[in-house]
């Protein structure tokens, strides 16, 4: 019985780790996409009250 419980826990842990790896893969692709864009941008100049900077922070903020 304990073997079945431990096997179940192990399988659930593996499923969880696979989901984390998939999420990491997606995040890496997004980072590469942003990096490719950044490579093509030589300079950004912002004028005004800083609204654009706030919007950029919101777009690239982690956890969103």
N, CA, C and O atoms as a Tripos MOL2 file, in Angstrom:
@<TRIPOS>MOLECULE
protein
  256   255    64     0     0
PROTEIN
NO_CHARGES

@<TRIPOS>ATOM
      1 N           0.8250   -1.2020    0.0000 N.3       1 UNK1
      2 CA          0.0000    0.0000    0.0000 C.3       1 UNK1
      3 C           0.8680    1.2650    0.0000 C.2       1 UNK1
      4 O           0.5890    2.2110   -0.7360 O.2       1 UNK1
      5 N           1.9050    1.2790    0.8140 N.am      2 UNK2
      6 CA          2.7770    2.4510    0.8830 C.3       2 UNK2
      7 C           3.4830    2.6700   -0.4480 C.2       2 UNK2
      8 O           3.7470    3.8060   -0.8420 O.2       2 UNK2
      9 N           3.7870    1.5750   -1.1350 N.am      3 UNK3
     10 CA          4.4190    1.6750   -2.4460 C.3       3 UNK3
     11 C           3.5120    2.3900   -3.4410 C.2       3 UNK3
     12 O           3.9820    3.2080   -4.2320 O.2       3 UNK3
     13 N           2.2240    2.0900   -3.4090 N.am      4 UNK4
     14 CA          1.2730    2.7390   -4.3040 C.3       4 UNK4
     15 C           1.1640    4.2310   -3.9960 C.2       4 UNK4
     16 O           1.0860    5.0560   -4.9070 O.2       4 UNK4
     17 N           1.1610    4.5610   -2.7430 N.am      5 UNK5
     18 CA          1.0760    5.9700   -2.3400 C.3       5 UNK5
     19 C           2.3230    6.7180   -2.7950 C.2       5 UNK5
     20 O           2.2300    7.8130   -3.3500 O.2       5 UNK5
     21 N           3.4920    6.1210   -2.5590 N.am      6 UNK6
     22 CA          4.7370    6.7660   -2.9700 C.3       6 UNK6
     23 C           4.8250    6.8740   -4.4910 C.2       6 UNK6
     24 O           5.3160    7.8750   -5.0140 O.2       6 UNK6
     25 N           4.3600    5.8640   -5.1930 N.am      7 UNK7
     26 CA          4.3480    5.9070   -6.6630 C.3       7 UNK7
     27 C           3.4500    7.0290   -7.1600 C.2       7 UNK7
     28 O           3.8070    7.7540   -8.0880 O.2       7 UNK7
     29 N           2.2840    7.1690   -6.5420 N.am      8 UNK8
     30 CA          1.3540    8.2240   -6.9170 C.3       8 UNK8
     31 C           1.9780    9.6020   -6.6800 C.2       8 UNK8
     32 O           1.8870   10.4840   -7.5340 O.2       8 UNK8
     33 N           2.6040    9.7790   -5.5320 N.am      9 UNK9
     34 CA          3.2540   11.0550   -5.2120 C.3       9 UNK9
     35 C           4.3790   11.3330   -6.2020 C.2       9 UNK9
     36 O           4.5350   12.4610   -6.6710 O.2       9 UNK9
     37 N           5.1500   10.3210   -6.5140 N.am     10 UNK10
     38 CA          6.2490   10.4780   -7.4650 C.3      10 UNK10
     39 C           5.7280   10.8800   -8.8410 C.2      10 UNK10
     40 O           6.3000   11.7660   -9.4750 O.2      10 UNK10
     41 N           4.6610   10.2500   -9.3140 N.am     11 UNK11
     42 CA          4.0890   10.5810  -10.6100 C.3      11 UNK11
     43 C           3.5480   12.0060  -10.6430 C.2      11 UNK11
     44 O           3.7250   12.7200  -11.6310 O.2      11 UNK11
     45 N           2.8900   12.4160   -9.5630 N.am     12 UNK12
     46 CA          2.3780   13.7870   -9.4860 C.3      12 UNK12
     47 C           3.5220   14.7890   -9.4860 C.2      12 UNK12
     48 O           3.4150   15.8530  -10.0950 O.2      12 UNK12
     49 N           4.6080   14.4610   -8.8120 N.am     13 UNK13
     50 CA          5.7820   15.3290   -8.7930 C.3      13 UNK13
     51 C           6.3800   15.4400  -10.1960 C.2      13 UNK13
     52 O           6.7620   16.5280  -10.6270 O.2      13 UNK13
     53 N           6.4590   14.3300  -10.8950 N.am     14 UNK14
     54 CA          6.9590   14.3440  -12.2690 C.3      14 UNK14
     55 C           6.0650   15.1890  -13.1810 C.2      14 UNK14
     56 O           6.5640   15.9540  -14.0060 O.2      14 UNK14
     57 N           4.7540   15.0500  -13.0330 N.am     15 UNK15
     58 CA          3.8270   15.8630  -13.8260 C.3      15 UNK15
     59 C           4.0460   17.3490  -13.5530 C.2      15 UNK15
     60 O           4.0470   18.1640  -14.4750 O.2      15 UNK15
     61 N           4.2290   17.6890  -12.2910 N.am     16 UNK16
     62 CA          4.4650   19.0750  -11.8930 C.3      16 UNK16
     63 C           5.7620   19.5970  -12.5060 C.2      16 UNK16
     64 O           5.8020   20.7150  -13.0200 O.2      16 UNK16
     65 N           6.8160   18.7960  -12.4510 N.am     17 UNK17
     66 CA          8.0990   19.2060  -13.0200 C.3      17 UNK17
     67 C           8.0210   19.3810  -14.5310 C.2      17 UNK17
     68 O           8.6340   20.2920  -15.0870 O.2      17 UNK17
     69 N           7.2680   18.5120  -15.1960 N.am     18 UNK18
     70 CA          7.0850   18.6380  -16.6410 C.3      18 UNK18
     71 C           6.3640   19.9390  -16.9690 C.2      18 UNK18
     72 O           6.7210   20.6150  -17.9340 O.2      18 UNK18
     73 N           5.3600   20.2970  -16.1850 N.am     19 UNK19
     74 CA          4.6480   21.5570  -16.4090 C.3      19 UNK19
     75 C           5.5790   22.7470  -16.2150 C.2      19 UNK19
     76 O           5.5200   23.7150  -16.9730 O.2      19 UNK19
     77 N           6.4280   22.6780  -15.2140 N.am     20 UNK20
     78 CA          7.3880   23.7620  -14.9690 C.3      20 UNK20
     79 C           8.3630   23.8770  -16.1340 C.2      20 UNK20
     80 O           8.6740   24.9840  -16.5750 O.2      20 UNK20
     81 N           8.8470   22.7420  -16.6350 N.am     21 UNK21
     82 CA          9.7680   22.7670  -17.7720 C.3      21 UNK21
     83 C           9.1080   23.3470  -19.0240 C.2      21 UNK21
     84 O           9.7430   24.0860  -19.7750 O.2      21 UNK21
     85 N           7.8490   23.0170  -19.2470 N.am     22 UNK22
     86 CA          7.1230   23.5710  -20.3900 C.3      22 UNK22
     87 C           6.9740   25.0870  -20.2490 C.2      22 UNK22
     88 O           7.1430   25.8320  -21.2140 O.2      22 UNK22
     89 N           6.6590   25.5250  -19.0460 N.am     23 UNK23
     90 CA          6.5410   26.9640  -18.7910 C.3      23 UNK23
     91 C           7.8780   27.6620  -19.0140 C.2      23 UNK23
     92 O           7.9250   28.7490  -19.5900 O.2      23 UNK23
     93 N           8.9560   27.0440  -18.5610 N.am     24 UNK24
     94 CA         10.2940   27.6140  -18.7730 C.3      24 UNK24
     95 C          10.6070   27.7150  -20.2590 C.2      24 UNK24
     96 O          11.2030   28.6930  -20.7080 O.2      24 UNK24
     97 N          10.2100   26.7170  -21.0110 N.am     25 UNK25
     98 CA         10.4490   26.7240  -22.4530 C.3      25 UNK25
     99 C           9.6960   27.8760  -23.1120 C.2      25 UNK25
    100 O          10.2410   28.5610  -23.9770 O.2      25 UNK25
    101 N           8.4490   28.0910  -22.7050 N.am     26 UNK26
    102 CA          7.6560   29.1920  -23.2410 C.3      26 UNK26
    103 C           8.2860   30.5280  -22.8690 C.2      26 UNK26
    104 O           8.3890   31.4240  -23.7070 O.2      26 UNK26
    105 N           8.7060   30.6640  -21.6160 N.am     27 UNK27
    106 CA          9.3200   31.9140  -21.1590 C.3      27 UNK27
    107 C          10.6160   32.1750  -21.9320 C.2      27 UNK27
    108 O          10.9020   33.3150  -22.2980 O.2      27 UNK27
    109 N          11.3860   31.1340  -22.1750 N.am     28 UNK28
    110 CA         12.6380   31.2880  -22.9150 C.3      28 UNK28
    111 C          12.3710   31.7670  -24.3430 C.2      28 UNK28
    112 O          13.0890   32.6250  -24.8550 O.2      28 UNK28
    113 N          11.3440   31.2170  -24.9800 N.am     29 UNK29
    114 CA         10.9950   31.6470  -26.3290 C.3      29 UNK29
    115 C          10.5930   33.1200  -26.3300 C.2      29 UNK29
    116 O          10.9660   33.8690  -27.2320 O.2      29 UNK29
    117 N           9.8370   33.5290  -25.3240 N.am     30 UNK30
    118 CA          9.4280   34.9320  -25.2430 C.3      30 UNK30
    119 C          10.6420   35.8270  -25.0220 C.2      30 UNK30
    120 O          10.7360   36.9060  -25.6070 O.2      30 UNK30
    121 N          11.5600   35.3870  -24.1890 N.am     31 UNK31
    122 CA         12.7640   36.1690  -23.9430 C.3      31 UNK31
    123 C          13.6000   36.2780  -25.2150 C.2      31 UNK31
    124 O          14.1460   37.3420  -25.5070 O.2      31 UNK31
    125 N          13.7050   35.1930  -25.9710 N.am     32 UNK32
    126 CA         14.4530   35.2220  -27.2260 C.3      32 UNK32
    127 C          13.7930   36.1730  -28.2170 C.2      32 UNK32
    128 O          14.4790   36.8800  -28.9550 O.2      32 UNK32
    129 N          12.4600   36.1900  -28.2330 N.am     33 UNK33
    130 CA         11.7310   37.0920  -29.1170 C.3      33 UNK33
    131 C          12.0490   38.5450  -28.7680 C.2      33 UNK33
    132 O          12.3370   39.3530  -29.6520 O.2      33 UNK33
    133 N          11.9980   38.8720  -27.4840 N.am     34 UNK34
    134 CA         12.3030   40.2330  -27.0410 C.3      34 UNK34
    135 C          13.7660   40.5670  -27.3280 C.2      34 UNK34
    136 O          14.0890   41.6880  -27.7220 O.2      34 UNK34
    137 N          14.6380   39.5940  -27.1290 N.am     35 UNK35
    138 CA         16.0650   39.8080  -27.4000 C.3      35 UNK35
    139 C          16.3000   40.0910  -28.8840 C.2      35 UNK35
    140 O          17.1070   40.9550  -29.2260 O.2      35 UNK35
    141 N          15.6070   39.3760  -29.7610 N.am     36 UNK36
    142 CA         15.7400   39.6120  -31.2000 C.3      36 UNK36
    143 C          15.2880   41.0170  -31.5750 C.2      36 UNK36
    144 O          15.9060   41.6730  -32.4140 O.2      36 UNK36
    145 N          14.2200   41.4700  -30.9580 N.am     37 UNK37
    146 CA         13.7550   42.8380  -31.2020 C.3      37 UNK37
    147 C          14.7810   43.8290  -30.6740 C.2      37 UNK37
    148 O          15.1040   44.8110  -31.3430 O.2      37 UNK37
    149 N          15.2880   43.5750  -29.4830 N.am     38 UNK38
    150 CA         16.2550   44.4850  -28.8750 C.3      38 UNK38
    151 C          17.5320   44.5830  -29.7010 C.2      38 UNK38
    152 O          18.1530   45.6440  -29.7630 O.2      38 UNK38
    153 N          17.9210   43.4860  -30.3310 N.am     39 UNK39
    154 CA         19.1200   43.5060  -31.1870 C.3      39 UNK39
    155 C          18.9570   44.4460  -32.3790 C.2      39 UNK39
    156 O          19.9370   44.9990  -32.8800 O.2      39 UNK39
    157 N          17.7140   44.6240  -32.8290 N.am     40 UNK40
    158 CA         17.4600   45.4530  -33.9970 C.3      40 UNK40
    159 C          17.2280   46.9170  -33.6330 C.2      40 UNK40
    160 O          17.1650   47.7710  -34.5180 O.2      40 UNK40
    161 N          17.1010   47.2090  -32.3610 N.am     41 UNK41
    162 CA         16.8760   48.5830  -31.9160 C.3      41 UNK41
    163 C          18.1990   49.1590  -31.4510 C.2      41 UNK41
    164 O          18.8510   48.6120  -30.5620 O.2      41 UNK41
    165 N          18.5810   50.2520  -32.0530 N.am     42 UNK42
    166 CA         19.8420   50.8840  -31.6710 C.3      42 UNK42
    167 C          19.6840   51.8190  -30.4930 C.2      42 UNK42
    168 O          20.5510   51.8970  -29.6240 O.2      42 UNK42
    169 N          18.5550   52.5350  -30.4710 N.am     43 UNK43
    170 CA         18.3810   53.5450  -29.4400 C.3      43 UNK43
    171 C          16.9000   53.8590  -29.3000 C.2      43 UNK43
    172 O          16.1540   53.8500  -30.2790 O.2      43 UNK43
    173 N          16.4850   54.1370  -28.0690 N.am     44 UNK44
    174 CA         15.1170   54.5700  -27.8020 C.3      44 UNK44
    175 C          15.2090   55.8820  -27.0460 C.2      44 UNK44
    176 O          15.9090   55.9830  -26.0390 O.2      44 UNK44
    177 N          14.5030   56.8780  -27.5360 N.am     45 UNK45
    178 CA         14.4490   58.1700  -26.8670 C.3      45 UNK45
    179 C          13.0040   58.4130  -26.4430 C.2      45 UNK45
    180 O          12.0770   58.2670  -27.2390 O.2      45 UNK45
    181 N          12.8310   58.7830  -25.1890 N.am     46 UNK46
    182 CA         11.4930   58.9970  -24.6470 C.3      46 UNK46
    183 C          11.3690   60.4600  -24.2320 C.2      46 UNK46
    184 O          12.2220   60.9950  -23.5240 O.2      46 UNK46
    185 N          10.3060   61.0840  -24.6790 N.am     47 UNK47
    186 CA         10.0050   62.4640  -24.3100 C.3      47 UNK47
    187 C           8.6630   62.4980  -23.5890 C.2      47 UNK47
    188 O           7.8510   61.5860  -23.7440 O.2      47 UNK47
    189 N           8.4340   63.5170  -22.8250 N.am     48 UNK48
    190 CA          7.1350   63.6810  -22.1900 C.3      48 UNK48
    191 C           7.1650   63.3340  -20.7180 C.2      48 UNK48
    192 O           8.1950   63.4420  -20.0520 O.2      48 UNK48
    193 N           6.0150   62.9150  -20.2270 N.am     49 UNK49
    194 CA          5.8440   62.7070  -18.7860 C.3      49 UNK49
    195 C           6.2110   61.3120  -18.3100 C.2      49 UNK49
    196 O           5.9800   60.9890  -17.1440 O.2      49 UNK49
    197 N           6.7590   60.4980  -19.1460 N.am     50 UNK50
    198 CA          7.1800   59.1620  -18.7290 C.3      50 UNK50
    199 C           6.0970   58.1060  -18.8730 C.2      50 UNK50
    200 O           6.2680   56.9790  -18.4090 O.2      50 UNK50
    201 N           4.9840   58.4540  -19.5100 N.am     51 UNK51
    202 CA          3.9040   57.4840  -19.6940 C.3      51 UNK51
    203 C           4.3390   56.2720  -20.5080 C.2      51 UNK51
    204 O           3.9000   55.1500  -20.2550 O.2      51 UNK51
    205 N           5.2070   56.5120  -21.4850 N.am     52 UNK52
    206 CA          5.6810   55.4070  -22.3150 C.3      52 UNK52
    207 C           6.5340   54.4440  -21.4940 C.2      52 UNK52
    208 O           6.4280   53.2270  -21.6490 O.2      52 UNK52
    209 N           7.3660   54.9820  -20.6340 N.am     53 UNK53
    210 CA          8.2080   54.1380  -19.7870 C.3      53 UNK53
    211 C           7.3400   53.2800  -18.8810 C.2      53 UNK53
    212 O           7.6220   52.0980  -18.6860 O.2      53 UNK53
    213 N           6.2960   53.8630  -18.3340 N.am     54 UNK54
    214 CA          5.3750   53.1140  -17.4700 C.3      54 UNK54
    215 C           4.7130   51.9750  -18.2470 C.2      54 UNK54
    216 O           4.5780   50.8610  -17.7420 O.2      54 UNK54
    217 N           4.3040   52.2720  -19.4760 N.am     55 UNK55
    218 CA          3.6760   51.2410  -20.2930 C.3      55 UNK55
    219 C           4.6540   50.1220  -20.6190 C.2      55 UNK55
    220 O           4.2810   48.9500  -20.5830 O.2      55 UNK55
    221 N           5.8890   50.4620  -20.9350 N.am     56 UNK56
    222 CA          6.8890   49.4340  -21.2120 C.3      56 UNK56
    223 C           7.1480   48.5690  -19.9850 C.2      56 UNK56
    224 O           7.3030   47.3520  -20.0950 O.2      56 UNK56
    225 N           7.1930   49.2000  -18.8250 N.am     57 UNK57
    226 CA          7.3840   48.4290  -17.5850 C.3      57 UNK57
    227 C           6.2390   47.4550  -17.3770 C.2      57 UNK57
    228 O           6.4530   46.3140  -16.9670 O.2      57 UNK57
    229 N           5.0220   47.9050  -17.6590 N.am     58 UNK58
    230 CA          3.8470   47.0360  -17.4920 C.3      58 UNK58
    231 C           3.8760   45.8640  -18.4810 C.2      58 UNK58
    232 O           3.4950   44.7430  -18.1450 O.2      58 UNK58
    233 N           4.3340   46.1450  -19.6980 N.am     59 UNK59
    234 CA          4.3790   45.0850  -20.7140 C.3      59 UNK59
    235 C           5.3910   44.0110  -20.3440 C.2      59 UNK59
    236 O           5.1110   42.8170  -20.4470 O.2      59 UNK59
    237 N           6.5880   44.4550  -19.9040 N.am     60 UNK60
    238 CA          7.6680   43.5130  -19.6680 C.3      60 UNK60
    239 C           7.8250   43.1210  -18.2070 C.2      60 UNK60
    240 O           8.7960   42.4520  -17.8530 O.2      60 UNK60
    241 N           6.8900   43.5220  -17.3500 N.am     61 UNK61
    242 CA          6.9820   43.1630  -15.9420 C.3      61 UNK61
    243 C           6.8050   41.6570  -15.7840 C.2      61 UNK61
    244 O           6.0030   41.0390  -16.4840 O.2      61 UNK61
    245 N           7.5510   41.0830  -14.8710 N.am     62 UNK62
    246 CA          7.4270   39.6510  -14.6280 C.3      62 UNK62
    247 C           6.1140   39.3600  -13.9360 C.2      62 UNK62
    248 O           5.5930   40.1810  -13.1810 O.2      62 UNK62
    249 N           5.5910   38.1850  -14.2040 N.am     63 UNK63
    250 CA          4.3620   37.7520  -13.5550 C.3      63 UNK63
    251 C           3.1060   38.2010  -14.2740 C.2      63 UNK63
    252 O           2.0060   38.0050  -13.7550 O.2      63 UNK63
    253 N           3.2290   38.7890  -15.4340 N.am     64 UNK64
    254 CA          2.0420   39.2350  -16.1580 C.3      64 UNK64
    255 C           1.8720   38.4260  -17.4110 C.2      64 UNK64
    256 O           0.9250   38.6470  -18.1650 O.2      64 UNK64
@<TRIPOS>BOND
     1     1     2 1
     2     2     3 1
     3     3     4 2
     4     3     5 am
     5     5     6 1
     6     6     7 1
     7     7     8 2
     8     7     9 am
     9     9    10 1
    10    10    11 1
    11    11    12 2
    12    11    13 am
    13    13    14 1
    14    14    15 1
    15    15    16 2
    16    15    17 am
    17    17    18 1
    18    18    19 1
    19    19    20 2
    20    19    21 am
    21    21    22 1
    22    22    23 1
    23    23    24 2
    24    23    25 am
    25    25    26 1
    26    26    27 1
    27    27    28 2
    28    27    29 am
    29    29    30 1
    30    30    31 1
    31    31    32 2
    32    31    33 am
    33    33    34 1
    34    34    35 1
    35    35    36 2
    36    35    37 am
    37    37    38 1
    38    38    39 1
    39    39    40 2
    40    39    41 am
    41    41    42 1
    42    42    43 1
    43    43    44 2
    44    43    45 am
    45    45    46 1
    46    46    47 1
    47    47    48 2
    48    47    49 am
    49    49    50 1
    50    50    51 1
    51    51    52 2
    52    51    53 am
    53    53    54 1
    54    54    55 1
    55    55    56 2
    56    55    57 am
    57    57    58 1
    58    58    59 1
    59    59    60 2
    60    59    61 am
    61    61    62 1
    62    62    63 1
    63    63    64 2
    64    63    65 am
    65    65    66 1
    66    66    67 1
    67    67    68 2
    68    67    69 am
    69    69    70 1
    70    70    71 1
    71    71    72 2
    72    71    73 am
    73    73    74 1
    74    74    75 1
    75    75    76 2
    76    75    77 am
    77    77    78 1
    78    78    79 1
    79    79    80 2
    80    79    81 am
    81    81    82 1
    82    82    83 1
    83    83    84 2
    84    83    85 am
    85    85    86 1
    86    86    87 1
    87    87    88 2
    88    87    89 am
    89    89    90 1
    90    90    91 1
    91    91    92 2
    92    91    93 am
    93    93    94 1
    94    94    95 1
    95    95    96 2
    96    95    97 am
    97    97    98 1
    98    98    99 1
    99    99   100 2
   100    99   101 am
   101   101   102 1
   102   102   103 1
   103   103   104 2
   104   103   105 am
   105   105   106 1
   106   106   107 1
   107   107   108 2
   108   107   109 am
   109   109   110 1
   110   110   111 1
   111   111   112 2
   112   111   113 am
   113   113   114 1
   114   114   115 1
   115   115   116 2
   116   115   117 am
   117   117   118 1
   118   118   119 1
   119   119   120 2
   120   119   121 am
   121   121   122 1
   122   122   123 1
   123   123   124 2
   124   123   125 am
   125   125   126 1
   126   126   127 1
   127   127   128 2
   128   127   129 am
   129   129   130 1
   130   130   131 1
   131   131   132 2
   132   131   133 am
   133   133   134 1
   134   134   135 1
   135   135   136 2
   136   135   137 am
   137   137   138 1
   138   138   139 1
   139   139   140 2
   140   139   141 am
   141   141   142 1
   142   142   143 1
   143   143   144 2
   144   143   145 am
   145   145   146 1
   146   146   147 1
   147   147   148 2
   148   147   149 am
   149   149   150 1
   150   150   151 1
   151   151   152 2
   152   151   153 am
   153   153   154 1
   154   154   155 1
   155   155   156 2
   156   155   157 am
   157   157   158 1
   158   158   159 1
   159   159   160 2
   160   159   161 am
   161   161   162 1
   162   162   163 1
   163   163   164 2
   164   163   165 am
   165   165   166 1
   166   166   167 1
   167   167   168 2
   168   167   169 am
   169   169   170 1
   170   170   171 1
   171   171   172 2
   172   171   173 am
   173   173   174 1
   174   174   175 1
   175   175   176 2
   176   175   177 am
   177   177   178 1
   178   178   179 1
   179   179   180 2
   180   179   181 am
   181   181   182 1
   182   182   183 1
   183   183   184 2
   184   183   185 am
   185   185   186 1
   186   186   187 1
   187   187   188 2
   188   187   189 am
   189   189   190 1
   190   190   191 1
   191   191   192 2
   192   191   193 am
   193   193   194 1
   194   194   195 1
   195   195   196 2
   196   195   197 am
   197   197   198 1
   198   198   199 1
   199   199   200 2
   200   199   201 am
   201   201   202 1
   202   202   203 1
   203   203   204 2
   204   203   205 am
   205   205   206 1
   206   206   207 1
   207   207   208 2
   208   207   209 am
   209   209   210 1
   210   210   211 1
   211   211   212 2
   212   211   213 am
   213   213   214 1
   214   214   215 1
   215   215   216 2
   216   215   217 am
   217   217   218 1
   218   218   219 1
   219   219   220 2
   220   219   221 am
   221   221   222 1
   222   222   223 1
   223   223   224 2
   224   223   225 am
   225   225   226 1
   226   226   227 1
   227   227   228 2
   228   227   229 am
   229   229   230 1
   230   230   231 1
   231   231   232 2
   232   231   233 am
   233   233   234 1
   234   234   235 1
   235   235   236 2
   236   235   237 am
   237   237   238 1
   238   238   239 1
   239   239   240 2
   240   239   241 am
   241   241   242 1
   242   242   243 1
   243   243   244 2
   244   243   245 am
   245   245   246 1
   246   246   247 1
   247   247   248 2
   248   247   249 am
   249   249   250 1
   250   250   251 1
   251   251   252 2
   252   251   253 am
   253   253   254 1
   254   254   255 1
   255   255   256 2
@<TRIPOS>SUBSTRUCTURE
     1 UNK1         2 RESIDUE 1 A UNK
     2 UNK2         6 RESIDUE 1 A UNK
     3 UNK3        10 RESIDUE 1 A UNK
     4 UNK4        14 RESIDUE 1 A UNK
     5 UNK5        18 RESIDUE 1 A UNK
     6 UNK6        22 RESIDUE 1 A UNK
     7 UNK7        26 RESIDUE 1 A UNK
     8 UNK8        30 RESIDUE 1 A UNK
     9 UNK9        34 RESIDUE 1 A UNK
    10 UNK10       38 RESIDUE 1 A UNK
    11 UNK11       42 RESIDUE 1 A UNK
    12 UNK12       46 RESIDUE 1 A UNK
    13 UNK13       50 RESIDUE 1 A UNK
    14 UNK14       54 RESIDUE 1 A UNK
    15 UNK15       58 RESIDUE 1 A UNK
    16 UNK16       62 RESIDUE 1 A UNK
    17 UNK17       66 RESIDUE 1 A UNK
    18 UNK18       70 RESIDUE 1 A UNK
    19 UNK19       74 RESIDUE 1 A UNK
    20 UNK20       78 RESIDUE 1 A UNK
    21 UNK21       82 RESIDUE 1 A UNK
    22 UNK22       86 RESIDUE 1 A UNK
    23 UNK23       90 RESIDUE 1 A UNK
    24 UNK24       94 RESIDUE 1 A UNK
    25 UNK25       98 RESIDUE 1 A UNK
    26 UNK26      102 RESIDUE 1 A UNK
    27 UNK27      106 RESIDUE 1 A UNK
    28 UNK28      110 RESIDUE 1 A UNK
    29 UNK29      114 RESIDUE 1 A UNK
    30 UNK30      118 RESIDUE 1 A UNK
    31 UNK31      122 RESIDUE 1 A UNK
    32 UNK32      126 RESIDUE 1 A UNK
    33 UNK33      130 RESIDUE 1 A UNK
    34 UNK34      134 RESIDUE 1 A UNK
    35 UNK35      138 RESIDUE 1 A UNK
    36 UNK36      142 RESIDUE 1 A UNK
    37 UNK37      146 RESIDUE 1 A UNK
    38 UNK38      150 RESIDUE 1 A UNK
    39 UNK39      154 RESIDUE 1 A UNK
    40 UNK40      158 RESIDUE 1 A UNK
    41 UNK41      162 RESIDUE 1 A UNK
    42 UNK42      166 RESIDUE 1 A UNK
    43 UNK43      170 RESIDUE 1 A UNK
    44 UNK44      174 RESIDUE 1 A UNK
    45 UNK45      178 RESIDUE 1 A UNK
    46 UNK46      182 RESIDUE 1 A UNK
    47 UNK47      186 RESIDUE 1 A UNK
    48 UNK48      190 RESIDUE 1 A UNK
    49 UNK49      194 RESIDUE 1 A UNK
    50 UNK50      198 RESIDUE 1 A UNK
    51 UNK51      202 RESIDUE 1 A UNK
    52 UNK52      206 RESIDUE 1 A UNK
    53 UNK53      210 RESIDUE 1 A UNK
    54 UNK54      214 RESIDUE 1 A UNK
    55 UNK55      218 RESIDUE 1 A UNK
    56 UNK56      222 RESIDUE 1 A UNK
    57 UNK57      226 RESIDUE 1 A UNK
    58 UNK58      230 RESIDUE 1 A UNK
    59 UNK59      234 RESIDUE 1 A UNK
    60 UNK60      238 RESIDUE 1 A UNK
    61 UNK61      242 RESIDUE 1 A UNK
    62 UNK62      246 RESIDUE 1 A UNK
    63 UNK63      250 RESIDUE 1 A UNK
    64 UNK64      254 RESIDUE 1 A UNK
